[in-house]
Amino acid sequence: MYKEMGISEEVVRFGEEIADSLKERFQKIDETAEYNQMKVVHAMQVNHVSEACLYPSTGYGYNDIGRDTLEKVFADTFHTEDALVRPLIACGTHALGIALAGNLRPGDELLSPVGKPYDTLEEVIGIRESRGSLAEYGIRYRQVDLLPDESFDWEGIRQAINEKTKLVTIQRSKGYQTRHTLSVAEIGELIAFVKSIRSDIICMVDNCYGEFTERLEPTDVGADLMVGSLIKNPGGGLAPIGGYIVGKKEYVGNAAFRLTTPGLGKEVGASLGTNAPFYQGFFMSPTVTASSLKSAIFAANIYEKLGFAVVPNGTEERHDIIQAVTFGKPEGVIAFCQGIQAAAPVDSYVTPEPWAMPGYDSDVIMAAGAFVQGSSIELSADGPIKPPYAVYFQGGLTWQHGKLGILMSLQKVLDAGLVEL
Ligand SMILES: *Cc1c(COP(=O)(O)O)cnc(C)c1O
């Protein structure tokens, strides 16, 4: 079949050798998935998820039993008091935006103790001037960068915290930066430190790409709020839209008053037809995340063996599903992305090319042949065409498909004359 798909025998053989060497690693990932599968099913059972929960609601959405029960399922899975899980949340940035805007007031300070946040949040916060940003409402922002060895700058953080500090935002995943992704244990240490200075500071974690990669989540180690996107891990590839916010009841409620309006909060917001795919996607999420982790580890080991720099490396523990591969030249990034596209179930026949996308300071190439537009729990890759010419790869709803994508990328990189096997 691989031959029929356009992958040569030498690529298949090279891939098989690597895959064989990863069996023990994959078994550990399956054990984590098994644990997390129990967490989700248990939460569904104790909350009496019933057939009626899967039906759509319309209009105001009062008494939407499916929506309200789903929020209890999220809250119980992540061990929090409350949850907001809605199709009205357009994406991860929107979820983070309302969690921030709902909980900050004029005069408050927001602190990021882990360096610069994800690109799209720069405009939410007002780091880059933007209409409607938190800065326009008189909310100040402070940032403490990680130290050169990527550890926390404890002294810097202590000095940055003052009586105005209201909320600390901690991004788990590296996003498009070169730092490592924070483990849940590291996040726990950081939260404990912040709380030791002032226990009333709200600690929020941007959990994008991190859900179910470990047994514990940031809410198990003290996070007051945790936020993510449903077209990443916790949507399991089935959620067609949406975001979630879980945490302390008061803070989740504040975010809901921003999502809808003061007074209405969580009471309104019809789920339309999203209840069924939200439940089923959350149910699938632990194993889908495991498939993405396996695909990322396979990619790391393939490209590491060929001499490219990979982050994380082939043997490191994983705390999210993102894999970076540095090619050092544009042709590598382009060939890799074209391979990922050629392996897609949707739009496999198109060839992605770099272009000047709005919001970026260089040309960018993106490969996405997804069932849900832009979904990055599905097999996808992208990279800016600028030094160090790194590509960011993520997803794979099934390990078998992730493997195909990586083999196809390798075939294209090989065909472009960039490596020899
Ligand atoms: C994806 C992501 C977001 C939100 O992005 P959207 O594209 O708006 O869903 C925020 N933070 C991190 C770290 C992310 O990976």
The ligand as a MOL file (V3000), in Angstrom:
LIG
                    3D

  0  0  0     0  0            999 V3000
M  V30 BEGIN CTAB
M  V30 COUNTS 15 15 0 0 0
M  V30 BEGIN ATOM
M  V30 1 C -3.4020 27.5250 19.4400 0
M  V30 2 C -2.9650 28.2880 20.6010 0
M  V30 3 C -3.7020 29.3560 21.0960 0
M  V30 4 C -5.0150 29.8070 20.5090 0
M  V30 5 O -5.0430 29.8020 19.1650 0
M  V30 6 P -6.3630 29.8240 18.2550 0
M  V30 7 O -5.7660 29.6970 16.9080 0
M  V30 8 O -7.0390 31.0990 18.5030 0
M  V30 9 O -7.2140 28.6650 18.6340 0
M  V30 10 C -3.2190 30.0180 22.2030 0
M  V30 11 N -2.0950 29.6390 22.8060 0
M  V30 12 C -1.3660 28.5930 22.3720 0
M  V30 13 C -0.1170 28.1990 23.0970 0
M  V30 14 C -1.7770 27.8820 21.2570 0
M  V30 15 O -1.0750 26.8300 20.8470 0
M  V30 END ATOM
M  V30 BEGIN BOND
M  V30 1 1 1 2
M  V30 2 1 2 3
M  V30 3 2 2 14
M  V30 4 1 3 4
M  V30 5 2 3 10
M  V30 6 1 4 5
M  V30 7 1 5 6
M  V30 8 2 6 7
M  V30 9 1 6 8
M  V30 10 1 6 9
M  V30 11 1 10 11
M  V30 12 2 11 12
M  V30 13 1 12 13
M  V30 14 1 12 14
M  V30 15 1 14 15
M  V30 END BOND
M  V30 END CTAB
M  END
